[in-house]
Structures are given as structure tokens and as C-alpha cells.
Amino acid sequence: LGPRDGMNCSIPTSFNVTHIKNIGILGHFSPAAVFDDEQFAYASGKGNYLDNRRGLICVDDELAPRSQIQLFDDGRGGDLYAMDFVYTRGCLRICPGLLDLHGVKEECINCGGDGSKMLGILHHSLRGTIPIKKLVDLSPYSSAADGSKCSELFATSHGLFAVCPQMMNTYPNINAWQIQAPQQCLPCRKYWDHFGNAFDIFSLRGMHNFAAAGDNYIRVMDSIQGIGFDNSRVPISQWAFPNDLLCPNFKTKRIQGIDWGQYERGYVHEITHWLGLNLPNIYPYQHAGTDGAHLPSLCTIHGPLQGPVWDYKLGYPNIIPYTGNMTHGDGAGCIVEPNPPDANGKVTFRYEPSDSLKASRHSQLMLYFFGLIPAEQVTDTYYCLYNDGSIDDSDIKHIKANYGSFTINDIIAKQGKRVPAYPKVMPWSIDSNIRVGSITMAYQTPTEAEMAWWTIWNRHFEDDTNFLPHPPEGSWGWGQSGWNGGFVNFKFTTSGKSIVRTKLAGIPCRKAVIGGGSTVSYESASCAGPDDPILDNCTFGISTMRPSGAPIMLPTFSPTVRQVPPSTLQKCVVKCNSAGYNCTSTNAGCMNPTCSNGCEFGWYAASVSECKSACAAMQINQCEVKHPYVPQVTLQLCNDCHGCNCCDMKQCNVGCDKAYNTTGFYQGYSTLQPQKTPTKSPTTSLLSTISPSSSTSFTSTKPNTSPVTSSSIKPSTSPTFRPTVKRTESPTVKQSPSPISKKTLIAKLHLDKYKRGMLLSTQEVKGRLAFNPPSHVRKILEEGREKDWQKFVMNGV
């Protein structure tokens, strides 16, 4: 243990109680990044030793490193709580002079991988070199669906840092979707407040890696035609932000998606998902086993969206190991490449390593989809092998198989040309780059080193193309042996044609030095260039979501357990099958509800918007979730559904749309318990709250000036879908009951949405009451004039 056995460390660690309580089997340094002259700590719920084989860390003021550093759970060595099964060691520091010895200013422990046990290291000379701006909250009444708020906001030249402990009360055991989902993404709104409509994608990460937050991408808007899914009508909203998180004056719906990218390879992969790649009309592609979201491993289209070739019999996760060149990393798999056609035009194939530079770069076809090259520069023919028992890889240089092929001309013939065409990446693009709002989520106020580290990380990710898939052992500096798998970025994968730009307007990259000159850390090219123009400013300012007067809301209804008739459901399922979604409601996968689930939800729902909210409530990265309308039923979302687009997050929404165009669906509140209506009374408004109890009554309400928040669905461990919002009720005044028509209830629901500033979708308006009441109609409702109200509902006058 060394001469002091950890007894010399009496300095408190920077871990807080919540972090230690929920750390589980994770291993975390705290802070997550340090200057090389600072002390720090490490804690883990698994194992009582910290591996230090590279010799970067010294402990207890020792000058030489130990290869293994013991952790304590008995109150010694900085341990917070004895016998809590969390092993800790404080009083750690980078061994003195180590970075100077190797001539570097940036280093890392365990970068890459999943972000576990990662420590960013900066030379002490970089302290104070990066400007950090503390931001004022410009929308204090805006909040996530659960009412949580962010307590502090900081910005640097290349990132926002959001301190939101209310959103992460079990930190670091956090599901990413409870932060990044559009109805939850409060930090997204804070970004808009200060930097306007300047981003194409939001990208979030944790200050530490989270236990339940794998890298992922949520499609918010599709704005490009001819690149994958059926985008014949754009823009297509996939998952909209609620109104109280939007800046209402934005004229352009710019955000394409929200990704969670904790480490560089995952980040590159998730950013690529904005393409919405599927190619549903290309037979060879579909026949190669696509999951509707990634490039099939048996096709010769390559890039970060493609995994290695899986064993032809055992399937995922069993790879076919690459054995042709042992210089590649342990566990490297294979990609498939075509050999030149023989004299008869027949093509054989060969394996190449999945960790090669070729496998990490986007093929010509992908560059075309990105809008980075014109169609005429896509000269390759693409092949897809069929795993139908015909594959013979006994000679890995001349693999025989049944296959199909296609070219760029086939794609354009089947799904049209890309719109906008090259050189436009997106309709509003001013160059070939993607604008990303980078958000780092923190539970407590970040240190200067933590904010400097992720700022420099984003700068490297913009334009550092010094990518080595297997850095030499013992190499030092950014992207070297401290990185598992090297440091890859979007610029490298697009062969230098595009970058992920995170530079924020108005914040410089460096601080001026007294007497002239400036101090310098790593700077990307965006530091020297002009700031981006902004499409729209968020002039909402201090949030006006606080309403004037009494809020008018409808209650939460409790549905009876009534099943959709199988014959009715089948009519919609057939339409799902025709659209390429072949899963049934009992065979889902990838933790996504199926198209058939969307059909079923559409039978219960009162509107397409409500149906799609039910779909969203199911997408919480869990295998078993409660049925949104029949809570006694548990939906299984992790079954084997190979070949039926089960990873397509849009498919449940497709089911909602198919149900809308099928007779017998959208029963709405006719499936609920009977409701009551009051007799005419001067003190009772038709907009008063309906009690959900069996003896339903109306209430006379007092004005309520509390803020109104969105009724968006919050992903949780046991999600319960609620189409409307409940408020605190005043003492009830019982009235003589009489039934309310379904159409009246629907109209009231629309009025409720109108009162909360929510917009209705086109499909929701179609065939229903688009409710934006003029003043005389509102007066009818508030005065409780039942006959006049019924006349308006039936005749629209």
C-alpha cells in the first residue's frame, strides 16, 4: 500500500452524495477532467484497485506511480462512507512533470470506448486560456415535462454546459432520453435563448458516462428528399418540441435531430443518422438484411453506420474475425469488398478488416446523400450479398455468393433526386458543414478544467484528422494511446468535405493577455473565421408562458379496459405490411413500438397527435413497458424481429397515420367512462374541470395564476400515458348530469390545447374542429351558454 496506507489523504473528494449513491458498477474520476497540478479522486462500485499501467497517476504525494492503486471502503484514502460497497481513493494527481517530459499539453486516461473511467488531462499552462461565460436564464418559466429546471448555464466558444440536477436526481444512473427527448430537452431551449436558430442538430453528453445512456439519435425533422425514407413531402415532423420549449418566432424548423454522443466513434455514428437511411425501394439492399436504420454488413457501402459481418449462422453479436492481417486490433471483424468481374461478368468478394481506414470513411453514395458530391461523382457499383445459404468464404479473398447490385442511377430512378441538390447539405446551408449545438450535462457546477476539456474536445472534433485506429503503445498526446481506437471525427469520415461545427457566435476562443498577445490552447479553424449568421433570434426573452387570468384545462380521464377488435386492427396492420413494416404488435425489437402498435394506439386515441404521443411514451430504452391505454398489458419491445424494420423509430407513427386513413379507428373518448355535463348555471363554465370520479361533477373555479407547463409525455420506468393535464380543483358544486357528445369533448380538448399555446398538426385538424375561437365564441364558453355552444360545435357559427 505504500508508506502511508492512504491515511495521509484528508482532503474531501468532489463526489457528492447522489453520485456515490447511484454509481453502481461504474468507475468515475471526479472531477472528470483536471489540470495536471490538481488533485482529484476516483470511485467505483466494482473492484478495489485502479489500473495505472501507463503510470500517469501518483498518489499521496508520492513521486513515482504505482501500477495498481488500492481503493478503500473503510473511511481511509478519501472514502466518503465506510462499508457502502463503493471503493474510493482521493489525493490523486498526475505525476509531476509528466506532460512536460513527453512534450504534450493534452492527454487522457481511457478516452474512447463508452466513456467509463475517463479522465481528461490538460497542462497547467492552459489554465485561464479559455473564456467561460456564465449565462442568464432567459426563459425561467420554461421547463421539461416533469417541471424540472436547470440551475446554472455556462458557455464557451464551442459548447454549452447545463447544470440541471432536477433532471438527473439519480445521477449518474440516468436514461439519456429523460434529458434529450424533445419534450424533455430543456437545455435545448436554453441554447436557443442565447444563440438563436443556429443549429441543425443538438448533441448531448454527460460530464461522466451514464449507466443507462447509450449513444443514440432521435429524429425530430426530415428536410431532405431522395436520400432514404419516403420523404416525398418535406419537411416531415418526426417528433416535435412542445410549444413551451420552442421559440415561437422561429420561421424555419431547422433542428433535424438530437443525439447522445458520449465518445467519438459513437458521436460520428449517431450524427450520420440524420440521413434517415433505409433505401426501401432497392431490392438488393433490403434483401441483405437491413434493420431500417443501418447499412447492412453484407453490402459494399461503407462508413460509420455499418457494423462488421455477423456469423452467417449464429448472427449478431457473433462476428466473423478478420484473419488476413494480424496488424489489426484484437477482435477486428470484416467488411465485404468486391473483386473485379471475371470474363463472364461474375463478381466474387473478399474480406477486409472492419477497423481499417476504408471502413471508417463514407462511401461515395453516402457523400451524395450528405449533399457533399453530385450524383455524377458516384461512380461505384454497389453489391449486397444474400445470406440464403449460398455464401462460401472458404477462400476469404474470393468469396462466392448470390448477390444483387445497384448504382446511383437505380436509386434516383426509384426514389428521385436529392433535394436540395449538391452543394446544399440542407436547404438553409451556407457551406458544406453541419451546425451542432453541443451540450454537456452536469449535476453540479463544472470546474474550469472540465469546461476547458470538453471545449478543446469539440475543437479537435471539428478538424483534427490525425486519426490512427490503433495508436502505437506508449504514444502521447491527443488521439494517441490514451484513446481506445484513436480519435475519429466527422471530417475524417467525409474525407475532409464536411465538419461538425460547434463554434458559438460572440464567444472568443482565447483570452487576451495583458500587454498584448494571447494565450493559446488547441484551436480549430472556426476560431479564426467569422461567426455564423443566425436564421432567427429567439426574441421570446423572459418566457411569457405564464398565462394571464385563469388557466383552462381538461382533466385526466381514466380509460376502461376495452380491447381493439382483431378484425379492425388487421385492416390497419395490412397497410403497415404494405409500407414495409412486417412486425406484429407482439413481436417488436430495438426497444421501439411497432407500426402495428401505432395502429392499436390509433384505435384508442382521439387524434393522430395523441396517438404519436403514445408512441413516444413507449420509446424509453426499455424492453418491457406498460400499454399506454391498457396498463394491465405489458408490451415486449426486445424480441427478435430481424428483417422487418424494427429499429425504425418512425414506424409507430406510421401506424398512427395508417389508422387515420382506416375505417373504425380514432374512437377517442367513446372508449372512456361516461362523462357528465352540467345544467346551465351562471357560476359554471363549460370549460370547468371534469372530475374523473364515478360520480362526475363540474366545479366552480377560482383564477389560478400559476405557470402552465406542457403536458408532454415523460419517459419513466413505468410510463403512463395521459392525453390531457390535471390541475388542482376548487370545492365542487354538483350539477344535474347530462351526457356530453364525443364531438363536444373533442372540441374542448382542442380548446385546452389552444389555451396552452399548443399548435395542432395538419392531420389532427383534417376532418375535425381546428379550434382558434374568436372572442364571441370564447364568451359563449365562459358564460356556459350550452345551446349557443352546441350550435357552434355543430354548425361552426
HELIX and SHEET records of a PDB file:
HELIX    1   1 VAL A   17  ASN A   22  1                                   6    
HELIX    2   2 LEU A   98  HIS A  102  1                                   5    
HELIX    3   3 HIS A  124  LEU A  126  5                                   3    
HELIX    4   4 PRO A  165  MET A  168  5                                   4    
HELIX    5   5 TRP A  177  GLN A  180  1                                   4    
HELIX    6   6 LEU A  186  PHE A  195  1                                  10    
HELIX    7   7 ASN A  243  LEU A  245  5                                   3    
HELIX    8   8 GLU A  264  THR A  272  1                                   9    
HELIX    9   9 HIS A  273  LEU A  275  5                                   3    
HELIX   10  10 TYR A  283  HIS A  287  1                                   5    
HELIX   11  11 LEU A  357  SER A  360  1                                   4    
HELIX   12  12 GLN A  364  PHE A  370  1                                   7    
HELIX   13  13 ALA A  375  GLN A  377  5                                   3    
HELIX   14  14 ILE A  408  GLN A  415  1                                   8    
HELIX   15  15 GLU A  448  ASP A  463  1                                  16    
HELIX   16  16 PHE A  490  THR A  493  1                                   4    
HELIX   17  17 ALA A  525  CYS A  527  5                                   3    
HELIX   18  18 PRO A  566  SER A  578  1                                  13    
HELIX   19  19 CYS A  595  TYR A  604  1                                  10    
HELIX   20  20 VAL A  608  MET A  618  1                                  11    
HELIX   21  21 GLN A  651  TYR A  660  1                                  10    
HELIX   22  22 GLY A  668  THR A  671  5                                   4    
HELIX   23  23 LYS A  742  LYS A  755  1                                  14    
HELIX   24  24 THR A  762  VAL A  765  1                                   4    
HELIX   25  25 SER A  775  GLU A  782  1                                   8    
HELIX   26  26 GLU A  786  ASN A  795  1                                  10    
SHEET    1   A 4 GLY A  27  SER A  30  0                                        
SHEET    2   A 4 PHE A  40  SER A  44 -1                                        
SHEET    3   A 4 TYR A  87  ILE A  94 -1                                        
SHEET    4   A 4 ILE A  57  VAL A  59 -1                                        
SHEET    1   B 3 ALA A  33  PHE A  35  0                                        
SHEET    2   B 3 LEU A 119  LEU A 122  1                                        
SHEET    3   B 3 GLU A 106  ILE A 109 -1                                        
SHEET    1   C 2 TYR A  49  ASP A  51  0                                        
SHEET    2   C 2 GLN A  68  GLN A  70 -1                                        
SHEET    1   D 2 CYS A 111  GLY A 112  0                                        
SHEET    2   D 2 TRP A 483  ASN A 484  1                                        
SHEET    1   E 7 LYS A 133  LYS A 134  0                                        
SHEET    2   E 7 GLU A 152  THR A 156 -1                                        
SHEET    3   E 7 GLY A 159  VAL A 163 -1                                        
SHEET    4   E 7 ILE A 434  ALA A 442  1                                        
SHEET    5   E 7 ILE A 201  GLY A 206  1                                        
SHEET    6   E 7 GLY A 257  TRP A 260  1                                        
SHEET    7   E 7 ASN A 216  ARG A 219 -1                                        
SHEET    1   F 5 LYS A 133  LYS A 134  0                                        
SHEET    2   F 5 GLU A 152  THR A 156 -1                                        
SHEET    3   F 5 GLY A 159  VAL A 163 -1                                        
SHEET    4   F 5 ILE A 434  ALA A 442  1                                        
SHEET    5   F 5 VAL A 500  ARG A 501  1                                        
SHEET    1   G 2 MET A 221  ASP A 222  0                                        
SHEET    2   G 2 ILE A 236  SER A 237 -1                                        
SHEET    1   H 2 CYS A 334  PRO A 338  0                                        
SHEET    2   H 2 PHE A 349  PRO A 353 -1                                        
SHEET    1   I 2 TYR A 382  LEU A 385  0                                        
SHEET    2   I 2 TYR A 403  PHE A 406 -1                                        
SHEET    1   J 2 GLU A 624  LYS A 626  0                                        
SHEET    2   J 2 THR A 634  GLN A 636 -1                                        
END                                                                             
